[in-house]
């Protein structure tokens, strides 16, 4: 199976070295490739290889950062000319170069981030600058929200997320997200779907620490157009999974006149690597159509014996009066890198519009 680190292959480095020769004065292709393939290279994971590439490139760049930052533009122009287009993950070392070597030089780094993000996203690279220069950078992010490039507008939202996954958290924005709100206001009707999706993701981040801020935004934006309604819904996904009563009320989701029947755990004993299987019926017992958000909660046993709930969505739609639907689901217990399974008693629960309606236990056992 191909690993993500393998995108940094010899053919990749030979190809970019050929391009660098055209854009970096005095660049030595063979010396660069040799600098990359040190004895330790094969043991490096993806992020280590990316950082190693940043450091290797630095030894061939101008000594002064301002000159190096300006040269990044020529490097990217040449890469495009040589057929290496926008958004390729391999080129994350370019924004990393700005974050690593430009943190003491704000103005040239702002220019570099604005240019580089139009080639490969700078959402991670911008975050050290937000920490070091919070006022200046949030003012810049607001300016970027009006930029002609969708990639730069997206950076203003994605880069200012308080809890960007795999990125540095911005503690000041987790505590007080008010400076983010004007950026999101500017972008809520953006013509780019990727920008609007970033706005929703930013709202979802904010909701984890400041749900009241998101609820106020949802009330303000609701009903403007279908795109904005979609942003609100996606931005409230964590609150919906948590069954937050105010957000459920906002979307008109109540558990009244909804029945869960015939709930059954078909596999009361599940071996590691196999599947839990369960089934039930869902019924709208009322005389009017009803919006039903249907989920199930998995209560995973942790190493300390405590059960930890994770919610999975099944569906969300209108049910006709008297409609009954049979539901069957299964949940994998195959090993994954993001979750460790522990043998013992677990629980699965059926969640209707934020309310648990039925639950059952099952035992996870070693094979």
C-alpha positions in Angstrom: 0.0 0.0 0.0 1.4 3.4 -1.0 2.1 5.7 2.0 1.7 9.4 2.0 5.4 9.9 2.7 6.2 8.3 -0.6 5.0 11.3 -2.6 8.5 12.5 -1.7 10.2 10.2 -4.2 13.5 10.4 -6.1 11.6 11.2 -9.3 9.8 14.1 -7.5 13.0 15.6 -6.2 14.8 15.2 -9.6 11.8 16.9 -11.3 11.7 19.9 -8.9 15.5 20.2 -8.9 15.3 20.6 -12.7 12.7 23.4 -12.2 14.7 25.1 -9.4 17.7 25.3 -11.7 15.7 27.6 -13.9 14.5 29.8 -11.1 17.2 29.9 -8.4 20.5 31.5 -9.3 23.5 29.2 -9.0 21.3 26.2 -8.1 23.1 22.8 -8.1 20.7 20.0 -9.0 23.0 17.1 -7.9 23.9 18.8 -4.7 20.3 19.4 -3.8 19.2 15.8 -4.5 22.2 14.6 -2.4 21.2 16.9 0.4 17.7 15.3 0.4 18.7 11.7 0.4 20.6 11.5 3.6 20.9 8.1 5.4 18.0 9.2 7.7 15.6 10.0 4.8 14.1 6.5 4.5 13.1 6.5 8.1 11.4 9.9 8.0 7.6 10.2 8.0 5.7 12.6 5.7 5.9 15.7 7.9 9.6 15.0 8.6 10.3 14.7 4.9 8.4 17.9 4.2 10.4 19.8 6.9 13.6 18.2 5.6 12.8 19.5 2.1 12.3 23.0 3.5 15.7 22.9 5.2 17.4 21.6 2.1 15.9 24.3 -0.1 17.0 27.0 2.4 20.7 26.2 1.8 20.2 27.2 -1.9 18.1 30.4 -1.3 19.4 34.0 -0.9 20.8 34.7 2.6 18.5 37.6 3.2 14.9 36.6 3.9 13.3 39.4 1.9 15.2 38.3 -1.2 14.3 34.7 -0.5 10.6 35.5 -0.1 10.6 37.4 -3.3 12.3 34.5 -5.1 9.5 32.1 -4.0 7.3 33.9 -6.5 9.7 33.0 -9.4 10.0 29.5 -8.1 6.3 29.0 -8.2 6.0 30.6 -11.6 8.6 28.2 -13.0 6.9 25.2 -11.3 3.7 26.1 -13.1 5.5 26.5 -16.4 7.0 23.1 -15.9 3.6 21.5 -15.5 3.5 21.2 -11.7 0.1 22.8 -11.1 -1.7 24.2 -8.0 -2.6 22.4 -4.9 -0.2 19.4 -4.9 0.4 18.2 -1.4 4.1 17.7 -2.2 4.6 21.4 -2.2 3.6 22.1 1.4 7.3 22.8 2.0 6.8 26.2 0.3 4.4 27.6 2.9 6.5 25.9 5.5 9.5 27.9 4.2 7.6 31.2 5.0 6.6 30.0 8.5 10.1 28.7 9.3 12.3 31.5 8.1 10.0 34.5 7.8 8.5 34.8 11.3 10.7 37.8 12.2 9.8 39.6 8.9 6.1 40.3 8.9 5.6 42.4 5.8 7.5 40.3 3.3 5.9 37.2 4.8 2.4 38.6 4.3 3.2 39.2 0.7 4.7 35.7 0.4 1.7 34.0 2.1 -0.7 35.8 -0.2 1.2 34.7 -3.3 2.0 31.1 -2.2 -1.5 30.3 -1.0 -2.7 30.7 -4.6 -0.4 27.8 -5.4 -0.6 25.6 -2.3 -2.7 26.5 0.8 -1.0 28.5 3.6 -3.6 27.7 6.2 -1.0 26.1 8.5 1.8 28.5 7.7 -0.2 31.6 8.6 -0.9 30.4 12.2 2.5 31.2 13.8 2.1 34.7 12.5 -1.4 34.9 14.1 0.1 34.0 17.4 3.1 36.4 17.2 1.3 39.3 15.5 -2.4 38.9 16.5 -3.6 42.4 15.8 -1.7 42.9 12.5 -2.6 39.5 11.2 -6.3 39.6 12.0 -6.5 43.0 10.2 -4.7 41.4 7.3 -7.1 38.4 7.3 -10.0 40.8 7.1 -8.4 42.5 4.1 -7.8 39.1 2.5 -11.5 38.3 2.8 -12.1 40.9 0.0 -9.3 39.6 -2.3 -10.0 38.8 -5.9 -8.5 35.3 -5.5 -10.7 32.6 -4.0 -7.6 30.9 -2.6 -6.7 34.1 -0.6 -10.3 34.6 0.6 -10.3 31.0 1.7 -7.0 31.6 3.6 -8.7 34.4 5.6 -11.3 32.0 6.9 -9.4 28.7 7.0 -6.3 30.2 8.5 -8.3 31.9 11.2 -10.1 28.8 12.4 -9.5 28.6 16.2 -9.1 24.8 16.1 -7.8 23.9 12.6 -7.3 20.1 12.6 -3.6 19.1 12.5 -2.7 22.8 12.9 -1.6 25.0 15.8 -4.6 26.1 17.9 -5.1 29.9 18.2 -5.8 30.2 21.9 -6.9 33.9 21.8 -9.5 33.1 19.1 -10.7 30.0 21.0 -11.3 32.3 23.9 -12.8 35.3 22.0 -13.8 34.7 18.4 -15.3 38.2 17.8 -12.5 39.2 15.4 -13.3 36.2 13.2 -17.0 37.2 12.7 -16.5 40.1 10.3 -14.4 37.8 8.1 -17.1 35.2 8.0 -19.7 37.9 7.3 -17.7 39.0 4.3 -17.5 35.4 3.0 -20.9 33.9 3.8 -22.2 34.7 0.2 -18.9 33.9 -1.5 -19.2 32.5 -5.0 -16.6 29.9 -4.3 -17.9 26.7 -2.7 -14.6 26.0 -1.1 -14.6 29.4 0.6 -18.2 28.8 1.9 -17.2 25.4 3.2 -14.3 27.0 5.0 -16.8 29.5 6.6 -18.8 26.5 7.8 -15.8 24.8 9.2 -14.7 27.9 11.0 -18.2 28.2 12.6 -18.0 24.6 13.7 -14.6 25.4 15.4 -16.1 28.4 17.1 -19.1 26.3 18.3 -16.9 24.0 20.3 -15.8 26.8 22.6 -18.5 29.5 22.1 -21.8 28.0 21.0 -23.7 31.1 21.8 -21.7 33.1 19.2 -22.7 30.5 16.5 -26.3 30.4 17.6 -26.5 34.2 17.2 -24.9 34.0 13.7 -27.3 31.2 12.7 -30.3 33.3 13.7 -29.0 36.3 11.8 -28.1 34.4 8.6 -31.1 32.0 8.5 -33.3 32.2 5.4 -31.1 34.5 3.3 -30.5 31.9 0.7 -29.9 28.1 0.4 -26.1 28.5 0.3 -26.1 30.4 3.6 -28.5 28.0 5.1 -26.2 25.2 4.1 -23.2 27.0 5.8 -25.3 27.3 9.0 -26.2 23.6 9.0 -22.7 22.4 8.4 -21.3 24.9 10.9 -23.6 23.6 13.6 -22.8 19.9 13.0 -21.0 19.5 16.3 -23.8 21.1 18.3 -26.3 18.9 16.5 -24.3 15.8 17.4 -24.1 17.0 21.0 -27.9 17.4 21.0 -27.6 21.1 22.0 -31.2 22.1 22.7 -31.1 25.6 21.3 -29.6 24.4 18.0 -32.1 21.6 17.7 -34.9 24.1 18.3 -33.3 26.4 15.6 -33.7 23.7 13.0 -37.1 22.6 14.3 -35.9 19.2 15.4 -37.9 17.7 18.3 -38.5 14.0 19.3 -42.2 14.4 19.7 -44.4 11.9 17.8 -41.3 9.9 16.7 -41.1 6.3 17.8 -38.2 3.8 17.7 -39.4 0.2 17.8 -37.9 -3.3 17.4 -34.4 -2.2 18.4 -32.1 -5.2 18.3 -28.4 -5.8 18.6 -27.9 -8.7 16.3 -24.3 -9.3 17.4 -24.2 -9.2 21.2 -20.6 -10.4 21.1 -18.2 -8.8 18.6 -14.7 -10.0 17.9 -11.9 -7.6 17.3 -11.8 -6.9 13.6 -15.4 -7.8 13.0 -18.7 -5.8 12.9 -21.4 -4.8 15.3 -24.8 -5.2 13.6 -28.0 -3.6 14.9 -31.5 -2.8 13.5 -34.7 -0.9 14.4 -37.7 0.8 13.0 -38.3 4.6 13.0 -41.9 5.9 12.7 -43.5 9.3 12.4 -46.7 8.8 14.5 -48.0 12.3 13.9 -50.5 13.7 11.4 -48.0 16.0 9.7 -44.6 15.6 7.9 -41.7 15.7 10.3 -38.0 16.4 10.0 -36.1 13.6 11.6 -32.3 13.7 12.1 -31.4 10.1 12.8 -28.0 9.1 14.4 -26.5 6.4 16.5 -24.1 6.9 19.4 -21.3 4.4 20.0 -20.2 4.2 23.6 -16.6 3.0 23.3 -14.9 1.6 26.3 -11.7 3.4 27.1 -8.6 2.1 28.9 -9.9 3.4 32.2 -13.2 1.5 31.8 -15.2 4.7 31.2 -17.5 4.7 28.1 -16.9 7.5 25.6 -19.6 8.5 23.2 -19.1 9.2 19.5 -22.1 10.1 17.3 -22.5 8.9 13.7 -25.2 10.3 11.4 -27.5 7.9 9.6 -29.8 10.4 7.8 -31.8 13.5 8.0 -35.0 14.0 6.0 -38.8 14.6 6.1 -40.9 11.6 7.1 -44.5 11.6 5.9 -47.4 11.2 8.4 -47.5 7.6 9.6 -44.3 6.7 7.7 -42.3 3.7 9.1 -38.8 2.9 8.0 -36.7 -0.2 8.7 -33.0 0.7 9.5 -30.1 -1.8 9.6 -26.5 -0.6 10.3 -23.2 -2.1 11.2 -20.1 -0.6 12.8 -16.6 -1.8 12.1 -14.1 -2.8 14.9 -11.2 -3.3 12.5 -8.0 -1.7 13.8 -7.5 2.0 12.8 -4.8 4.4 13.7 -7.1 7.0 15.2 -8.8 4.8 17.7 -7.8 2.0 20.0 -10.4 -0.6 20.9 -10.5 -2.2 24.4 -12.3 -5.5 25.1 -15.3 -5.4 27.4 -18.9 -4.1 27.5 -19.8 -1.3 25.0 -23.1 0.3 24.2 -24.9 1.5 21.1 -27.8 4.0 21.3 -30.3 5.3 18.7 -30.5 9.1 18.7 -33.6 10.9 17.2 -33.4 14.7 16.9 -30.8 14.8 19.6 -32.6 12.5 22.1 -31.6 8.9 22.8 -34.6 6.7 22.1 -33.2 3.2 22.5 -30.0 1.6 23.6 -28.3 -1.8 24.0 -25.1 -3.3 25.2 -22.6 -5.6 23.4 -19.3 -7.2 24.4 -16.1 -6.7 22.4 -13.8 -9.7 22.7 -10.3 -10.5 21.5 -10.2 -13.1 18.7 
